[in-house]
Amino acid sequence: MNVIAKLSLSQVKKNKSRTFWAIAAIVLATALTTCVCSLVASGNVMLVSFLGEDYGMYAGAYKSLLLIPAFFLGAIIFIMAVVVISNVFRISAGERISQFGTLKCVGATGRQIIKSVLYESIFLSVLGIPIGILAGLCLTRGGVGVINLFLDELNALSHIMIKDIYFELKFVISWPSILISAFISLITVSISAWLPARKAAKSSAIDSVRGSGEVRIRKDGKRKGINRLTDSLIQKTFGFEGVLAKKNISRNKRNFKATVITLMIGIIMFIVLGSLNGLAGGLEKILYYATSHTVTADYQSARTRRVNENTGRWESIYPAPIDSTLGNSITKELEKYDGGDVYGMGQDYDTYVAKLPAAYLSADMLRVNELAGQDSYELDVEIIVLDDQHYREVCKRAGVSEGAVILLNHLSYNDKGYLKDITPYSGQLQRIRLFTADGGSREVEIQAQLLKDEIPTELFYPKTNPVRLIVPGATVRGYSWMNAPRDTTGYIEYANSVLAEHFPNQENADYMESGFSARVYMTRDYVRVMNIAIVLVIDFLYCFTVFLMLIGFTNVVSTLSTNVLMRAREFAVLMSIGMTLEGLEKMLALESILCSLRAIILGVPIGLALTYLINLPIRSMFPIPYRIPAGPMLICSAAVLVITLVITKAATLKLRNQNLIETIRAGGI
């Protein structure tokens, strides 16, 4: 081992506190990198088991699904790690600046100074990277277990809703992933060490021996007035200690810069995640529309979309449609279980379109759909059939006899995140001509219209067409039976047997293999199966953020504690001229508060801006308005203040037992 390497090793052994926090940062960064790489390997194994080695026809999409999030997370880890670890080495170089000056005076070159710091990074990497890889594998193993808990729930629900699909993420020890994470970690540490080493190497021997260069005094006349005003306000609010704290932060910007960046990133990520959590809740409310029914039995025919050769229009072909008479019969069978009220309802969205004269469309309808300048407009039609009992109730509510066709004269639309309602059609609309894709048509007489307050709750669901007609009978693509049974488990078993009797060959068939799907499920499960993926991603990002902030936490601890230790001589001088220990602790506490406030002032606006940008595409698709994530914003801001105060308080405890004369003479505690 050469002299430079021995000198670097002695620094690693001598500064145990800094060495510990540097290794901790390297371990956490390596662990997160290993976890991301290993999860990509596990995800690859799961996709190969489903799709084959080449991922099938959508190979590009699936590879992007794996690699883009991994690249994004890896970039965040790299940036945070470089900021944190580089700051540790910068502090180390700052402490050794006089040593570097002495070495330069006896002939050491700038290249040798850089080597000295890089050797230190290698010694730390030899300890930190292997431990980090092991920690990353353990973290991956735990993460796979947590992910599989969500997948087990998804498997249970998908077994009900889409048969013979099973998701499982396997823990895989992939040597390529381990080697990649080790290489990335080594590059990260090397870059982090090289940045401050290069700066130290450029300092002249005289400046290095003096220890100057870290503290710079700016001569800026333009800011003098602003600084005086700020100092005056701080003096009145916090006293002389506050002014000293503010000047110390301004004088030692480099010492606090990495801490501010670390805290700022944490604030931004927690605000963004809090907003995403709110978006997931809003999406669940939209999908789970207001209904008292807890169990849904559902039948759907398969569908084939094609262009009609004669007309050139798109048409839907249903191999196994269901007639409303059969739907009503099944409704009566299901009601036999416990005498409950089963709501039977069928829909067809794709068979008909209507051509309506502009005179029958309201001004709101023309404005919302941006329709103008034409005599008539073509709108998609939704055919709705109900079971006999509820159809009679709707006819009675509309004031017409059974056999009538009823128009639901209501339309909800998304207006930049807000759900708004309009009455789309004129009350004078009495006839509608319906057209099919093959060119056929028939005229329907409208006997009644129902406005929003008159429409049954069950007919307010997310997917609707502009023209909605309740008809006495029709053959439709799908039919649903909704109920709120007292015995949920028993009813689900009974409903499955009823559907199996009418729609056989479903027990071991794949989804739509027989041309149709019949299923029974808890109504809320439909929302859960749609929402599990969102919840899984948010929970993963929360965990990722926590571990990422642990990396930042090592920087905060090392910076604030080292700041106190390196300034011990300064504090001793202040106490020798009359500053009390309480005043000194107040000054340090105010330094941590001002540092935290700077991170909050920078992080909160950026976090809010990101949440607003994330909400823009969401609210263009769903009625989910932008809401300021006040809860996460306040919680993370308070947490930042508390954490920095606690760390500073712990560091100042060492000042209580110092000997002023010895500290001034020695230059440290």
N, C-alpha and C positions, 0 to 999 in steps of 0.2 A: 504494500500500500504506500503510495507516494505521500509527500508532506502535505499537499493540499487536501488529499482525501482524509488524512489523519486529523488535520485541523477541522475539517467539516464534521467528522465523527465526534470530535471533542465537543463541538457546539451542540450536536444532537444530545449528547449525554449530559451536558452542563445545564441546558435550559429545558428542564423536564416538563414544566407546565406547558410551554409553547410546543414542545415535541408531542405531548399528549394530545393537544387540541388539533395539531396538524395531522397526526395519524388518524384521529377520530374523523376529521373531514375527509381524508382519503378513503378510509374504510366505508363511510356512508356513501360517498360518491361512487365508489367501486361496487358497493352492494346494490345501489339503485340501477347502475348500468348493467350489472349481471342479471338483475331481476327482469329488466326490460328485454334483454337479449334472450333470456331463458323462456320468458312468456311468448316471445315470437316463435321460438323453436317448438314450444308446446302447442301453440295455435296452428303451426304448420302441420304437426302430426295429426291434429284433429281434422283439419281441412283435407289432408291427404286421405284419411280414412273415409271421408264422405265423397270426395270428388276425384280421387286418384292422384297419381304423381304430378300430372300436368295441370291440375285444378279444372280441367274441362274447358268448356267454351268461354267461361267468364274468368279465365286465368288472370288477366290484367286487373280486373276489378278486385278479386280476392287478394292478390299480391299487394295492391295499393292499400286495401283494408288492413293488412298486417304491417306493412313497412312504413306507411306515412305516419301513423300515430307513434310508431317506434322511433322514427327519425325526429319527430317533433319533441317527444319526451327526452330523447337523448340529447337534443340541442339544448333544452332547458337545463338538464343536469350538467352538461359541459359548461354552460355560461355561469351557472351558480357555483360550480366547483372551481372554475378559474378565478372568479371574483374572490371567493373565500380563501382558497389555498394561496393564491397570489398575494393576498393581504398578509397572510402568515409569514411568507417569505420576505415580503417588503418590510415587515416589522423586524424580522431577523436581520435583514440587511441594514436596517436603520440602527439596530443595536450594535452591529459590528462595523459601523462606518469608520470609527477610529481605527479599528483593527485593519480594515482594508487600506486606510491611509498609511499606516505603518508598513504594511506589506509593499505598498507602492513605493515608499521611500527607500526600501531595500532592494528594489528591482522587480517586483511582481508586475505583470502586465494585466491589462484589462481582461484579456482572455482567461488568465489564471483566476482572476476574481470571479468571472462567470462560472468557471469550472468548480470553484469552491462551493458556490450556491447550488449548482447542479448536482454535485456529489451529495450534498445534504438532502436534496430531493430524492436521489436514488436510495439512500439509506432509509429514508422514511417510506418510500414506495415498497422496498423489500419487506418491510414489516406490515404496511397498511394494505397493499393490494391482495396478498393471499388471504388475509383475514376478511377483507371486503368481499372476495369471491365466495368464501364459505358463508358469510352472512347473507350475501345475495341469494345463494342457493337455498338457504333456510327460509329467507323471505319469500322466495318463489314458491317453495313447498307450501308455506302457509297461505300465500295468495291463491294458489291453485285450489287449496281446500275451500277457501272462502268463495271463490268463483263457482266451484262445483255445487256449493249450497244453493246459489242462485240458479244454476243450470238444472239442479234436481227439481226445483220448483217449476222451472220452465218445462222440463221433461214431463212432469206430472200434468201440467196444463196442456202441453202440446199433445200428450197421449189422448187427452179428451177431445181436443179440437182438430188436430192433424195427426193421423195415426202413423205408427212405426217410424218415428223420428226420435233419436236419442242423442243428446249432447253430453259429452264428457271431456274435460280438459285434463290430460295426463301430465304428471310431472316428469320432465325429460331432462336428464343431464347431458347436455350437448357440448362436446369438446370444442367445436367451432365457435359456439356462443361464448364459452368461457375464455377462449383465446382472444376473441374480438373484444370482450369487455376488459380483459387485462391490458390489451394493446391500447384501447381508448383511454383507460385510466392512466397508463404510463405517459401517454402523450399529454393528457390533461395536466398531470403533475409537472411534467417537464416544461410545458408552456407557462404554467403558473410560476415556476421558479425562474425561468429565463427572463420574464418581463422585468421584475425588480432587479435581477442580477445585471442585466444590461445597463440599467440606469445607474446602479452603483459603480459599474466599471467605467462609466463616462466621467464620474466626478474626479476632480483633480486631487492630487495627493494632499495639498494644503487644506482644501475644503474638507476632505475626508478626516484628516487629523483633528481639525477644529470641531468636526461633527456638524457642520453647517450643510445646508441644502435641503433638509427635510422641512424646515420652517422658512417660509418665504413671506416677506412683508411687501404688500402691494401698495404702490403709490398711485392712488386713483382719486384725483380731486373730485370727480363727478359723484363719487359715492360717499364723500366725507359728510355731506349734509344729511344723507339718509342714515348713515351710521350713527351720527349724533342724535338724531331723532329716535332711532331704535334704542340706543343706549339709555336715553332719557326715560323712555317708556319702561324698559326693563328695570332701571334703577328704582323707579317709583313702585313697580309691581313686586320685584323680588329682592331689591336692595343691592348693596355692593357686590354680594356673591353672585347675583344674576349677571351683572355686567362682566365680571371675571369669567364666568362660565361661557358667555357669548363670545368673548374675545379669545378664549382658549380654543373653542370650536373653530372660529375663523382662522386662527393661527395654525391649527393642526388639522386642516381639512383632509389631508391624505389619510390620517389615522381614522377619521370618522366616515370617510366616503364609502368604503366597502360595507360598513355596518348599515349606513343609510340605504344603500342599494339592496342589501339582503333583507332588511325589514320591509322595504318598499315592495319587493317581489312577493314576499309573504302576504302583505296586505292585498295586493292586486289579485293574487290567486284565490284567497279566501273570499273576496268580494265576488269574483267571477263564479266560483263554485256555489256560493249562496244564491246567486241569481239563477244558475242552471237548475238548482234544486227547486226554486220557485217555478221555473218554466215547466219542469216535469210534473209538479202538482197541478199547474194550470191545464196541461195536456190531459191529465187523468180526469179532471172535472169535465172537460169537453167530451171525452169518449164515454164517460159514465154519466149519461144524461139522466135527468130526474125521473126515477121510476121506483115503485115500491116492490117490484117483482125481484125475486132472488134467484130463481132457476129458469133457464131458457132451454127449451128443446128446439132444435133447428134442423131444417132440411134445405139443401141447396143442390140444384142441378149443376152439372158441369157446363161450361160455356166455351164455344168456339167462335172467334171473331174472324170474319172474312169480308171481302168486298163482293157485293152482288154484281155478277157479270152483266146484267141487263141495265142496271141503273147507275153502277159505279159508286153506290153508297155502302157504308159499313153496316153489316148486320150481325146479329148474335144468333147462334144456333144452340138450342138447349136439347140435349139428347134425352133428358128425363125430367121434364117439367111436372109441376104438381097442379092439380085442379082444385079450385076452392071448395068443391063439394067434399073431396077427400080431406082437405085441411080442416073443414068444419067437423067431419066425422071423428078425426083424431082428437080434436078439441074436447068433444063430448067424452071420449074414452079416458082422456087424462083427468077430466073433472071427477071421474068415478073414484079416484084414489082416496081423497078425503073430502070431496064435495067442495073443493076450493074453486075460486073464480079464475079460470084459465083464459088468458087473452090471446086469441088466435089471429094472426095477421100475416098476409103474404104480399110480396112486392115484385114488380117487374120494371126495371129501369131502362131497358134497352130496345124494346120492341117498337115503340111509337115515338113520333115527333109530331108537334102541332104547329100549324101555321096560323098565327093570330094577326088580325088587322091592328095597325098601330093605334087606332081609336079605342081599342079595348085594353090597352096597356096604360097603367098609371104613369104620371110624370116621374115618380120615384123609381119605378121599374125601368123606364127609359134611361134615367140618369145612372142608376147603379150598374146596369149592364152596358152602358155607353152605346145605347141604341138610338139612332137618329137618322132622319133623312130617307126612310123607307116607308112604303105603304103597309107592309106586313113583315112579320118576323117568325123565324123557325125556332122553336123551343123544345127541349127534351121533355118527355112525359113520363111520369111515374104512376103506374097502375097499382092501386092498393085494394086488397080484398080483406074483409074481416069475417070472423065467425058469426053465426046467425045472431046470437044474443047481442054482441057489441055492435053489429051492423044496425040492429033494430034501435039500439040506444042512440046511435049517431043520427039515424033518420028522425027519431023523435026530437032530438036536440035541434035539428035543422028544420023541423016542421013539415016534413014530407013523408009520404008513404013509402013502404018497403019497395025495392026495385028501382029506386031513384039513383042517379049519378050525382055525386056531390063534389064540388070543387073546393079544395082547401086554399082559400084566398089569403095566404100568408107566406112570406119569404124572409128568412133570416140570412144576413150576409155579414162578412167580415170587413169592417171599415178600419183599416190600419190598427188592428189589434182589438177593436171593440165590436161586440156583437150587436147588430142593429136589426130592427124589424120594419118591414114595410107591407103595405097592402098592394100587391102587384097588379091586380086586374080590376076593371070597372065592374060595378054591380050589374051593369046591363049585359054582361057576357052570358049568353044563354046557349050557344052552340059552339062546339069545337070540332074541327075536322082533323082526324088522326091519320097519319101516313106511316106506312111500313117501308122497309128498305127495298122491297121488291117492286115498289110502285103502287101497291094497293092502298086504299083509303076507306075510311068510314066516318060518318058524322055522329057525334055524341051530343045528346041534349043534356044541358046542365039544369037540374031541377032546383038545386040549392047551393049556397056558398056558406062556408064556415070561416069566420075570422079567427084571429089568434086566440082570443079568450074562450072561444067555443070549441077549439080542437082538443081532442083527448090527449092527455099527457103522453101516452104510449106512442103517439105519432110525431113527437119531437125528438128526432134522432139526428146524428151528425150528417149523414149522407142523404140528401134529397135532391129531386129535380125541380126545375122552375114550375112546371105544371104538374099538380098532384090531384089525381082523381080517385075517389072512393067509388068502386063499382060493385053491383050486387053479386057478380060472379065472373071469374076469368081463370085462365090457365096461366100460371106465373112461374118464374124461375125458382123462387124460394118461399118458404113459409116458416114462421116462428110461433112457438107456443110459450107464453110467459106466465109464470105462476109464483106464488109466495107460500109454499106448503109449510105445514107445521113440522112435519118430519122430512127434512131435506134429503137425508141419505136414502130413506125408503122411497121417496118420490123419484129421485134420480134413477134408482134401480128399476122402478116400475115404468118410468118414461122410456128408458132404454129398451125395455122388453116390448113396449108398444111400437116404437119405431122399428125395432128389428122384425116385428111381425109384418109390418107394412112395407118395409124396405130391407129385404133380406140380403145376405152375402156381404155384410159389412164387418163382421167380426175380425177377420184377418186380412181384409183388403187394404191396400194403400189408399191414400187420399184421392178421391174421385176416380178410382180404378174402375168402379162399376157405373160410372157416368153420373154419380150423385154422392152426396155426403150427408149422413144423418148423425147428429151428435146431441148430447145433453151436457150442460155445464152450468156452473154457478155464474150468474150474470156478471158479477164483478170480476170473475176470472178472465173474461175477454179483455178487460182493461189491463189487468195485471200482466197477461202474456204480452200485451203491446208495450207495457211500461217497464218490464223487468230489465230489458236491455239498457234503457235509459238510466234506471236506478243503479245497475251494475257499473256502468261507465262513471257515473257521478261518485259512487262509493270508491271505485278504484282511484279516481282523481283526487278524492279527499285523502286517501291513504298515501298516494304519491306526494301530495303537497305536504303532508305531515313529515314524511321522511326527507323531503327536499328541504323543509325548514329546519330539520335537525342539522343538516349540513350548514345552513346559515346560522343556526344557534351556536355552533362551534366557533364561528367567526365573531359573533357578538360577544361571547364569553371571553375569547382570547383577546379581542381588541379592547374591550372595556377594562378587563382586569390588567392587561399589559399596560394600558394607558395610565392606570393608577401606579403600577410598580415603576414604570419608566420615569414618572414625574415625582418620585418620592423626594428627591432633593429639592425640587421646586416647592413642594408642600411644606417641607421642613423649614425652608427660608420664610415662607408666608407665616408659619406658626411662630417663628422666632421674632417676627416684627409685630406680633399681636393678634393674628387670626386664631380664633379658637377652633378646637376640633369639630364642634358643632357647625361652625361657619364653613369649615372645609368640607364636611360631609354635605352641607346644603349646596355648596358650589358644585360638587361632583354630581349630586342628585339632579340639579338644574341642568348640568351638561347632558346627562342621559335623557332628561325630559325634552330639551331642545333638539337633541339628536332624533328622538322618537317623533317629535312634532314635525320635523323636516321630512321624515319618511312618510308620515301620515299625510302631510300637505301634498307631497308628490304622488303617493300611491293611491289615495282615495279618488282624485279626479281621473287618473288613468284607469283604475278599476271600473269606475262608473262609465267612462267612455267605452270601454270594452264590452260591458254588459249591455249598453245601448246598441252597439254595433251587432252583437250576437242576437239581440231581440229583433232587429230589423227584418231579416229573412223569416224568422219565426212568425212574427205578427202579419207578414204578408200572406202566410198560409193558414194560420189559426187565429181565432179571436183571443189572443193573449196579449194584453197591453203591457207596455214597459212600466215596471215599478222599481223604484230605487230600493236596492237590498239593504235597508236601514239596519236590520238586525245584524247580519254578518259584518257590515261596515263598523258598527259601534263595538261589537265583540272583539274583532281583530285589532281595532285601534286601542281599546282598553288593554288587551293582552300585550300589545307591544310596549305600552307605557309601564305596565307592571313588570314584565320580564326585564327590561333595561334597568329599572329601579332596583330590583332584587339583585341582579348581577353586580351593579355598582355598589350596593350596600354591602354585599359579601366581600368585595374587593377592598373596601375601605376599612374593614375590621382589622386588617394588617397594620393600619396606620396608628392604631391606638397604643401599641407597645413600642413604637419606634423611639430611639434616642436621637434628639434633634442634632446634637453636635456630631455624633458618629455618622448620621445619615448625610449631613452636609459634607462632611469630610470624605465619605466613601462614595457618595453620589447615588445611593440606592438603599433599599431596605435589606 
